[in-house]
Amino acid sequence: MDNDKIVSVLNDLIEISRDGANGFRTCAEDTHDAALQSYFENRAQSCAQAVNKLSAEVRRYGGDPDTGGTVTGTLHRAWVDLKTSLTSNDNLAVLEECERGEAAAVVAYENALREELPGNVRALLDQQYEGAKRNHDRVRQLRDTARHGNASPI
């Protein structure tokens, strides 16, 4: 795989990871549950660290790191804000939308890992993919707990 293709794959993941960081921040703002806010803020920081690592790899392969997220991510965050405002910042609504965003991140990493990548890039993406799956699974678990009527899923 040539460097331009590697940079393209990495930049796609930068976009989705930046969307994740922004999405988790939006979720933190849209819940009144202190434990959920803390969790979402922690996950936002983790996604931002992923962006930094991916950006370093893009530079290493001679490219310029993407500096924005996706249009879909922006629309998703607007939908999270709208939906939660209509449901009085309901934790379940926030968690449902957060879970959708994390599902998109998992798919993006799965698609990237189907590409022929250098070993060091594959190792980084494998590590970040596992983190995305953990985020998705944890958010889904929190969502399911909230669906069963628990006031604070954490």
LONUDREN-8099 format. One record per residue (C-alpha): y, x, z; residue in one letter. Coordinates in steps of 0.5 Angstrom, whole numbers, padded with zeros to 4 digits, always signed. Example, Ala and Ser with C-alpha at 12.3 -4.5 7.8 and 13.67 -1.06 7.14 Angstrom:
<nodes>
-0009+0025+0016a;-0002+0027+0014s;
</nodes>
This chain:
<nodes>
+0000+0000+0000m;+0007+0003-0002d;+0013+0003+0003n;+0016-0002+0000d;+0011-0007+0001k;+0010-0004+0009i;+0017-0005+0010v;+0017-0013+0007s;+0011-0014+0012v;+0014-0011+0018l;+0021-0015+0016n;+0017-0022+0016d;+0015-0020+0023l;+0022-0018+0025i;+0024-0025+0023e;+0019-0029+0026i;+0019-0025+0033s;+0027-0025+0033r;+0026-0033+0032d;+0021-0033+0038g;+0026-0029+0042a;+0031-0034+0040n;+0026-0040+0041g;+0024-0038+0048f;+0032-0037+0050r;+0033-0044+0048t;+0027-0047+0052c;+0030-0043+0058a;+0036-0046+0057e;+0033-0053+0056d;+0029-0054+0062t;+0032-0055+0069h;+0025-0052+0072d;+0027-0045+0075a;+0020-0042+0074a;+0019-0044+0067l;+0026-0041+0066q;+0024-0035+0068s;+0018-0035+0064y;+0021-0037+0058f;+0027-0031+0059e;+0021-0026+0060n;+0018-0028+0054r;+0024-0028+0050a;+0025-0020+0053q;+0018-0019+0050s;+0019-0022+0043c;+0026-0017+0043a;+0022-0011+0045q;+0017-0013+0039a;+0023-0013+0034v;+0025-0006+0037n;+0018-0003+0035k;+0018-0007+0029l;+0025-0004+0027s;+0023+0003+0028a;+0017+0002+0024e;+0021-0001+0018v;+0026+0005+0019r;+0020+0010+0019r;+0018+0007+0012y;+0025+0008+0009g;+0027+0001+0010g;+0033-0003+0013d;+0030-0008+0019p;+0032-0015+0018d;+0037-0017+0022t;+0036-0025+0022g;+0031-0030+0024g;+0029-0035+0019t;+0032-0041+0017v;+0026-0045+0019t;+0027-0042+0026g;+0034-0044+0026t;+0032-0051+0025l;+0027-0051+0030h;+0031-0049+0035r;+0036-0054+0033a;+0030-0059+0034w;+0028-0057+0041v;+0036-0058+0043d;+0036-0065+0040l;+0029-0067+0042k;+0030-0065+0049t;+0037-0068+0050s;+0034-0074+0048l;+0029-0074+0053t;+0033-0071+0059s;+0031-0064+0058n;+0024-0066+0059d;+0019-0060+0061n;+0014-0063+0056l;+0018-0064+0050a;+0021-0057+0051v;+0014-0054+0052l;+0011-0058+0046e;+0017-0055+0041e;+0015-0048+0044c;+0008-0049+0043e;+0010-0050+0035r;+0014-0044+0035g;+0009-0040+0038e;+0003-0043+0033a;+0008-0040+0027a;+0008-0033+0030a;+0000-0033+0031v;+0000-0035+0023v;+0005-0030+0021a;+0001-0024+0025y;-0006-0027+0022e;-0003-0026+0015n;+0000-0020+0016a;-0006-0017+0019l;-0010-0019+0012r;-0006-0014+0008e;-0008-0007+0007e;-0004-0003+0012l;-0004+0004+0015p;-0007+0005+0021g;-0001+0006+0026n;+0002+0000+0023v;-0004-0004+0024r;-0005-0002+0031a;+0002-0004+0033l;+0001-0011+0029l;-0006-0012+0033d;-0003-0011+0039q;+0003-0015+0038q;-0002-0021+0035y;-0005-0021+0042e;+0001-0022+0045g;+0003-0027+0041a;-0004-0031+0042k;-0003-0030+0049r;+0004-0033+0049n;+0001-0039+0045h;-0005-0040+0049d;+0000-0040+0056r;+0005-0044+0053v;-0001-0049+0050r;-0004-0049+0057q;+0003-0050+0061l;+0004-0056+0056r;-0003-0059+0057d;-0001-0059+0065t;+0006-0062+0064a;+0002-0068+0060r;-0002-0069+0066h;+0004-0071+0070g;+0005-0065+0074n;+0013-0064+0075a;+0013-0056+0074s;+0007-0054+0070p;+0008-0046+0073i;
</nodes>
